[in-house]
Amino acid sequence: MIKRQLTNTIISNHKNGFIDIIYGPRRIGKTTLVSQILSKLKNLNNSETIKIFNGDYLEDREIFSNTSFIHLKKLLKKQQLW
């Protein structure tokens, strides 16, 4: 697996209470980048409850078709916030 240079940058620049979104064209390494970030986070705080959505799946796209604050708040309720 190719080590992504952005891994440490994303982890060090994250602010608690904010959501980080990684987006871009297909097949450029977004999933690999997220996997590397999660691997480092598990080593840091042993978090097992991080929520991941994948735009390739219809179910995940439908979740974000409703962008109301209440809907998104319910979606993230009980999730580990990093």
C-alpha positions as CSV (number, residue, x, y, z in Angstrom):
1,M,0.0,0.0,0.0
2,I,1.3,3.5,-0.9
3,K,1.7,5.8,2.1
4,R,-0.3,8.9,1.5
5,Q,1.5,12.2,2.4
6,L,-1.7,13.8,3.6
7,T,-2.3,11.3,6.4
8,N,-0.3,13.2,9.1
9,T,-1.5,16.6,7.8
10,I,-5.2,15.6,8.1
11,I,-4.7,14.1,11.6
12,S,-2.7,17.1,12.9
13,N,-5.0,19.7,11.5
14,H,-8.3,18.2,12.6
15,K,-10.3,20.2,15.2
16,N,-12.6,18.4,17.6
17,G,-16.3,19.0,16.9
18,F,-15.7,19.3,13.2
19,I,-16.3,16.8,10.4
20,D,-13.5,16.1,7.9
21,I,-14.7,15.3,4.4
22,I,-12.4,13.7,1.9
23,Y,-13.6,14.0,-1.7
24,G,-12.2,13.9,-5.2
25,P,-12.3,12.0,-8.5
26,R,-12.7,8.3,-8.6
27,R,-9.7,6.0,-8.1
28,I,-7.1,8.5,-6.7
29,G,-6.6,6.9,-3.3
30,K,-9.3,8.4,-1.1
31,T,-10.2,5.0,0.5
32,T,-6.5,4.2,1.0
33,L,-6.0,7.6,2.7
34,V,-9.0,7.1,5.0
35,S,-7.7,3.5,5.8
36,Q,-4.3,4.9,6.8
37,I,-5.9,7.7,8.9
38,L,-8.1,5.2,10.7
39,S,-5.1,2.8,11.3
40,K,-3.2,5.7,13.0
41,L,-6.3,6.7,15.0
42,K,-6.8,3.2,16.3
43,N,-3.2,3.3,17.6
44,L,-3.9,6.7,19.2
45,N,-7.2,6.2,20.9
46,N,-8.4,2.7,20.1
47,S,-11.5,4.1,18.5
48,E,-13.8,1.4,16.9
49,T,-16.9,3.6,16.3
50,I,-15.9,5.9,13.5
51,K,-18.6,6.3,10.8
52,I,-17.6,6.0,7.2
53,F,-19.8,6.7,4.2
54,N,-18.9,5.8,0.6
55,G,-20.4,7.7,-2.3
56,D,-20.1,4.6,-4.5
57,Y,-23.1,3.1,-2.6
58,L,-26.6,4.2,-3.3
59,E,-27.6,3.9,0.4
60,D,-24.9,6.3,1.5
61,R,-25.7,8.8,-1.3
62,E,-29.4,8.7,-0.2
63,I,-28.4,9.4,3.4
64,F,-27.0,12.8,2.3
65,S,-29.8,13.7,0.0
66,N,-31.5,15.2,3.0
67,T,-29.1,17.8,4.4
68,S,-31.2,19.2,7.2
69,F,-29.3,19.8,10.5
70,I,-31.7,17.6,12.5
71,H,-31.3,14.7,10.0
72,L,-27.5,15.0,10.1
73,K,-27.5,15.3,13.9
74,K,-29.5,12.1,14.3
75,L,-27.2,10.4,11.8
76,L,-24.1,11.1,13.9
77,K,-25.8,10.6,17.3
78,K,-23.9,8.0,19.4
79,Q,-20.9,8.1,17.0
80,Q,-17.4,8.6,18.3
81,L,-16.2,12.1,17.4
82,W,-12.5,12.3,16.8
